[in-house]
């Protein structure tokens, strides 16, 4: 086994413990430069041992054994502080106005809408108009509801 193989096995072990880690997290864990970490990630992607997913400005990495695409999207989205706060708020009240969420979080209503549109495009939520046509109702994906009920997201993301 070469040094590169050892580094890649350590990288996979790290991703098993912290699925959805970004490249900087991986580099810090391995104690190497980002370019070296990127090389190892590319080799593992080529060998179908790691998959990546872009969330906002970050590219997050998952071992292929960690769930399906929806599971990975949920974990990746939960890492984003604003998106997580929005999800927690709509989980508490599916009909809360985007303006009220924005006020609570200190962001614009457009930012709330943008996050919800991204989550809807990923299949994590369904946004639909209420019967009166004046408000929206947000329904979480059943898998996300199950992960929340089981407490899987309570300690997410894991600490360093």
C-alpha positions in Angstrom: 0.0 0.0 0.0 1.4 3.4 -1.0 1.2 6.5 1.1 -1.5 7.8 -1.2 -3.6 4.6 -0.5 -3.2 5.2 3.3 -4.2 8.9 2.9 -7.3 7.8 0.9 -8.3 5.2 3.5 -8.0 7.9 6.2 -10.0 10.2 4.0 -12.8 7.6 3.6 -12.8 6.9 7.3 -13.2 10.7 7.9 -16.1 10.9 5.5 -17.8 7.9 7.1 -17.7 9.8 10.4 -18.5 13.2 8.8 -20.4 12.7 5.6 -20.7 15.9 3.7 -17.4 17.3 4.6 -16.0 20.1 2.4 -12.5 20.0 0.9 -11.0 22.3 3.6 -12.3 20.0 6.3 -10.7 17.0 4.6 -7.4 18.8 4.1 -7.3 19.8 7.7 -8.0 16.3 8.9 -5.4 14.8 6.6 -2.9 17.5 7.5 -2.3 18.3 3.8 -2.8 21.1 1.4 -6.1 21.5 -0.3 -4.6 20.5 -3.7 -3.4 17.2 -2.2 -6.8 16.6 -0.6 -8.5 17.4 -4.0 -6.2 14.9 -5.7 -7.2 12.1 -3.2 -10.9 13.0 -3.6 -10.6 12.8 -7.4 -9.0 9.4 -7.2 -11.8 8.2 -4.9 -14.4 9.7 -7.2 -12.9 7.9 -10.2 -13.0 4.7 -8.2 -16.7 5.3 -7.3 -15.9 5.4 -3.6 -16.8 9.1 -3.1 -19.6 11.2 -4.5 -19.8 15.0 -4.4 -22.6 17.4 -4.2 -22.6 21.2 -4.6 -24.5 23.2 -2.0 -24.2 27.0 -2.4 -20.5 27.8 -2.7 -19.3 24.5 -1.2 -18.7 21.2 -2.7 -19.5 18.5 -0.2 -18.1 14.9 -0.3 -19.8 11.7 0.8 -18.7 8.1 0.8 -20.9 6.1 -1.7 -22.1 3.9 1.2 -23.8 6.9 2.9 -27.4 6.9 1.8 -28.9 7.9 -1.5 -29.0 11.3 -3.2 -31.9 12.5 -1.1 -30.2 11.5 2.2 -27.0 13.3 1.0 -29.0 16.4 0.1 -30.7 16.5 3.5 -27.3 16.2 5.3 -25.7 18.8 2.9 -28.6 21.3 3.3 -28.6 20.8 7.1 -25.0 22.0 7.2 -26.1 25.5 5.9 -27.1 27.6 8.9 -29.7 29.7 7.2 -31.3 26.8 5.4 -31.4 24.8 8.6 -33.1 27.7 10.5 -35.7 28.1 7.7 -36.4 24.3 7.8 -36.8 24.3 11.6 -39.2 27.3 11.4 -41.4 25.8 8.7 -41.4 22.5 10.5 -42.8 24.3 13.5 -45.4 26.1 11.4 -45.8 25.1 7.7 -47.8 28.2 7.0 -45.5 30.8 8.5 -45.0 33.7 6.1 -41.6 34.1 4.4 -41.6 37.7 5.7 -41.9 36.5 9.3 -39.1 34.0 8.8 -36.9 36.7 7.3 -37.6 39.0 10.2 -36.7 36.3 12.7 -33.5 35.3 10.9 -32.4 38.8 10.0 -32.4 38.2 6.2 -34.6 39.4 3.4 -37.8 37.6 2.3 -36.1 37.1 -1.0 -33.3 35.1 0.7 -35.9 32.9 2.4 -37.6 32.3 -1.0 -34.3 31.6 -2.6 -33.4 28.9 0.0 -36.8 27.3 -0.3 -36.6 27.3 -4.1 -33.2 25.5 -3.9 -34.6 23.0 -1.4 -37.6 22.4 -3.6 -35.4 21.9 -6.7 -33.5 19.3 -4.6 -36.8 17.6 -3.7 -36.4 18.3 0.0 -39.5 20.4 0.4 -42.7 21.0 -1.5 -44.0 24.6 -1.5 -47.6 25.1 -2.4 -50.1 27.9 -2.1 -52.8 27.7 0.6 -56.4 27.5 -0.3 -56.9 31.2 0.1 -54.1 31.8 -2.4 -52.4 34.4 -0.1 -49.9 32.3 1.7 -47.6 29.3 1.1 -47.4 26.0 2.9 -44.1 24.1 3.1 -44.1 20.3 3.4 -40.9 18.6 4.3 -39.8 15.4 2.4 -40.9 12.3 4.3 -37.2 11.2 4.7 -36.3 14.5 6.3 -39.3 14.2 8.7 -38.1 10.7 9.6 -34.5 11.8 10.1 -35.8 14.6 12.4 -38.0 12.3 14.3 -35.2 9.8 14.9 -32.9 12.6 16.0 -30.4 11.9 13.3 -30.1 15.6 12.5 -29.9 16.9 16.1 -26.2 16.5 16.2 -25.6 17.4 12.6 -23.1 18.5 11.5 -20.8 16.6 13.8 -18.0 18.6 15.5 -14.4 18.5 14.3 
